[in-house]
Amino acid sequence: MIHKYDAVIAGGGLGGLLTAALLSQQGKSVYLLERLPFFGGRFTTHKLDGFEIPSGAVHMIPHSHRGILGQTLLKDLTLPVKIVDTHNFTTWYWTNRNPISHRRFWGIFRAFPSWKQRYFMFRKLLLTRDQVPNKSITFHEFLSSKTDDPQIFKFFNAVTGFALSLDISEMTVSTMYQFLDRLFKSGKAGVPIGGCKRVVDNLISFSQRNDVILHKNHELISLENNGSEITAGVVRNTRTNELTEVKAKEFVLNLGVNQINTILDTSKFDFRLPSSPVAKGGGFAFKSKASLLKKSTVAQFPDCNFVKGAVEPTLISPELAPKGYHLFLTHQIFGSKNIVTATKHARDEIFELFPSLQEEDELCVHTFHRDWPVNNTMQGADNKNFSEVFPNLNFVGDGFKGNAGWFMTEGVAYGTHQVVRKILSQKNYAK
Ligand SMILES: Cc1cc2nc3c(=O)[nH]c(=O)nc-3n(C[C@H](O)[C@H](O)[C@H](O)COP(=O)(O)OP(=O)(O)OC[C@H]3O[C@@H](n4cnc5c(N)ncnc54)[C@H](O)[C@@H]3O)c2cc1C
């Protein structure tokens, strides 16, 4: 069979772009197709009134330059990207108290008003984490067996609601401890100068220099197989509806689970990816002339029922807003079916927390509640893949983080390395 490319990658989100860059760096011929008119998926921005409004990620790289994503960008690909740590690890906004900031992970104990709570957190939760008999129950169940202190529940829900778009009743004890371990080891989050779009633009330029064919407005609609491997993909130009067939030694999908099942037409096999739970995050973008957080940080709002946290990336990267303005981005879980009500309540909470904000300061609100436009498998819900069925079919992105406890874009980067390593080690793949 004549292979047109070494690898075809469907989906130009962070997972697809990282894969294209890493494979092309090793001299592989790569074709990357993206169905939208832009690359980056949920990890880019769109300009609105001079503000860089995120398509998803709020310009935060979870473990800054120390994490696996930072290391991939800076060390492996040597991109001219700068990632700057936030000043504080977290800042806690409890109702009727002054905000409490801490610069290191261990400072989280200061987030609690009483010594009894701090002792509980340290002694009963963190120090004894290896002795938990059943780590597959939900963290909410586990916590309920230990305490009925509402502030402890609110604390954890604020952390996971902001970082993972999950309530603690949606994640297991084991996922929670993996998440806390990574936070402890890797330290503060970082903001890439120029925001996530600058990262994406650099990945695109790098791939272009390595002759990757990058097509926007092109959608993978089906994959053909001969019973033992994927032989071709059918691609639709979303503007002209023209169909083309692409052939490759390896196929990499940076897509959501439901879509993968459709594209593979799994009704014809015994094997099917289980439909996985989806994350339902989103938030508001506000403009503000004065900085609302004062120091760069992840702000957490444990007493709020809707909005869980916020960041102000312009404290590190002022070019994300017009001169003289800050960009203030909140985050929450849009779990309720009634998005309009959830949005209204969240807006009320934000105005109460930051009274200087006015209605006209709201730039937009966005939610990721449905399947469109992207892959939004929730954290900790990693999928097995089809490699037993088709060895040349690979998956990257949110749903395929490789279960090593890396979260968000750090997990996407980890999963991508696994796939790239596997592809490069294929016998038939050696040049
Ligand atoms: C509101 C929100 C805030 C977040 N904040 C942060 C944060 O601050 N830090 C962080 O680390 N993470 C954050 N995340 C998570 C982060 O955005 C994701 O983990 C990451 O962007 C996922 O990348 P991905 O490559 O898996 O998928 P996606 O970004 O979903 O990319 C998939 C791409 O595939 C394309 N596609 C789909 N179907 C096809 C097809 N058939 N053919 C061709 N192309 C197709 C899509 O259009 C899309 O561009 C946030 C997420 C949300 C929703």
The ligand as a Gaussian input file, in Angstrom:
#p B3LYP/6-31G(d) Opt

LIG

0 1
 C      -13.824000      26.774000      30.325000
 C      -12.550000      25.978000      30.334000
 C      -11.427000      26.492000      30.966000
 C      -10.241000      25.761000      30.982000
 N       -9.143000      26.308000      31.561000
 C       -7.969000      25.645000      31.522000
 C       -6.779000      26.244000      31.990000
 O       -6.757000      27.427000      32.368000
 N       -5.656000      25.510000      31.963000
 C       -5.631000      24.245000      31.452000
 O       -4.590000      23.622000      31.474000
 N       -6.725000      23.668000      30.967000
 C       -7.887000      24.342000      30.969000
 N       -8.986000      23.774000      30.420000
 C       -8.865000      22.447000      29.794000
 C       -8.179000      22.588000      28.414000
 O       -8.795000      23.615000      27.689000
 C       -8.288000      21.261000      27.684000
 O       -7.729000      20.238000      28.501000
 C       -7.518000      21.244000      26.363000
 O       -7.656000      22.454000      25.644000
 C       -8.054000      20.065000      25.578000
 O       -7.335000      19.937000      24.382000
 P       -7.694000      18.742000      23.401000
 O       -6.618000      18.713000      22.372000
 O       -8.001000      17.499000      24.098000
 O       -9.096000      19.070000      22.754000
 P       -9.826000      20.262000      22.050000
 O       -9.297000      21.588000      22.432000
 O      -11.237000      19.963000      22.318000
 O       -9.485000      20.052000      20.503000
 C      -10.134000      19.120000      19.672000
 C      -10.136000      19.716000      18.273000
 O      -10.625000      18.742000      17.359000
 C      -11.439000      19.422000      16.406000
 N      -12.302000      18.415000      15.788000
 C      -13.368000      17.811000      16.350000
 N      -13.885000      16.905000      15.498000
 C      -13.127000      16.933000      14.378000
 C      -13.156000      16.195000      13.145000
 N      -14.079000      15.244000      12.892000
 N      -12.220000      16.472000      12.201000
 C      -11.272000      17.435000      12.434000
 N      -11.214000      18.155000      13.580000
 C      -12.117000      17.890000      14.547000
 C      -12.177000      20.431000      17.244000
 O      -12.741000      21.452000      16.456000
 C      -11.060000      20.915000      18.161000
 O      -10.349000      22.013000      17.605000
 C      -10.185000      24.486000      30.379000
 C      -11.304000      23.965000      29.742000
 C      -12.476000      24.708000      29.712000
 C      -13.664000      24.141000      28.984000

